[in-house]
Each structure stands twice: as structure tokens, then as C-alpha cells.
Amino acid sequence: MAVSKVFSAEALIEAYEAGLREFGENYVQEFEAKHPLVKHLEGARFHLIGHLQSNKSKKAAEIFDVVQTVDSAKLARRLNECGKALDVMIEVKLSGEEAKHGCAPEAVAEVVEAIRACDRLTLRGLMTMPPWDDNAEAARPYFRHLRELGVRLGVPPGLSMGMSHDFETAIQEGATHIRVGTALFGKRVKRAA
Ligand SMILES: *Cc1c(COP(=O)(O)O)cnc(C)c1O
């Protein structure tokens, strides 16, 4: 997936013309501004990969095709109430870091159950973001843990993990979606939203 956050709609369109079809954006508000300029792109799918506050779930459901960051039963139900069919993934927090979003591994089963009870949501798999480390090998245990968790819980086989600096490791560990920003678009200079 091409992570186009902070870059313009023009950059996203250029990536589309180069053949990319899956796009990741972090901020609902930022993508709301770009959406009118990119929604006509045939076959393009837009994934929300940043944390979603439940008060923004309606807007998110309108402009995204996939929400990769469902991390509670409550958020799943909120999205379901928006009335649009959505693919979803569960964001799992595998490190003890306070600042990160995502549901604890012990809570994933409950979120899986909640999503299965939502008629408009289709669960596609799990997503994670390991603690930042320059060394891609440091992320390997997290990627492996996510895969094992998915197998253990009988979750559909999607695994969204790996970014510019560690996607090769993620693929070795079974990633189905790698989220690549910097390696495609260059360094992000500022946060737009
Ligand atoms: C920004 C971001 C990425 C892309 O990171 P790069 O290092 O630029 O490839 C991937 N996943 C998430 C959740 C992000 O916020």
C-alpha cells in the first residue's frame, strides 16, 4: 500500500498512474480534503491506517473503503451504524508503549466477535505498528506475534505490517499488506492535519 499522508492529491494520483491501487491515509480530516480529487480513480481503495476517534467514524466510513484501525467493540459498532459496507482490520498493540493505539492482544477475541456481529463489516485481518527501531530485525518478533495471534484466533489471513524500513522483514513474516510511505514519496516534511 502507498501511504500518501501529508502528500498532495496530485502525488497520490501520480502513484495511481504508476500502477498503485491501495492507499493508506492517517487522518480523517486530511483525507476529507483530498477525497473529492481522488475518488474517481477506478479501482483505487483507500485505507484508514491512523487512529480513529469514534466521533469521526461517520465521516471515515464515508470516505474510506477499509478501516485498518478498529481497536474496540464500541468502534466496530459505531462504524456498522454508519450504514456503509466496510472492510476492517483490528489494530493490535503488541508493545507496552503507552502512547500507541490499538487493542491489547488479550482483547482481540472480543473485538473479533463484535465485528462478526456487525452485518456491514467484513473482517480482513490484523494490523500492527511495532515500536520504532532503525533496525528492521527488531520488528520481527512483533510481526511474528501478530501472525501467530491471527492463526490462534482463526482471524481471516490479512496481516498489515511493515513500513519503508522494515517491510522486507514483514513480508518474511507473512505480511499481506505493507504500508510504504517514505520509500515511495520521499521524506514527509510536515504534518498537514
Ligand atoms: C506513516 C505510516 C506508515 C508509513 O511509514 P513510512 O516509514 O513512511 O513508510 C505506515 N503505517 C502507519 C500506521 C503510518 O502512520
The ligand as a Gaussian input file, in Angstrom:
#p B3LYP/6-31G(d) Opt

LIG

0 1
 C        3.235000       6.893000       8.191000
 C        2.855000       5.484000       8.388000
 C        3.388000       4.468000       7.584000
 C        4.434000       4.708000       6.513000
 O        5.671000       4.908000       7.080000
 P        6.992000       5.073000       6.194000
 O        8.080000       4.871000       7.165000
 O        6.960000       6.451000       5.635000
 O        6.948000       4.040000       5.130000
 C        2.913000       3.180000       7.785000
 N        1.993000       2.903000       8.724000
 C        1.478000       3.847000       9.512000
 C        0.458000       3.463000      10.533000
 C        1.896000       5.149000       9.384000
 O        1.385000       6.076000      10.209000

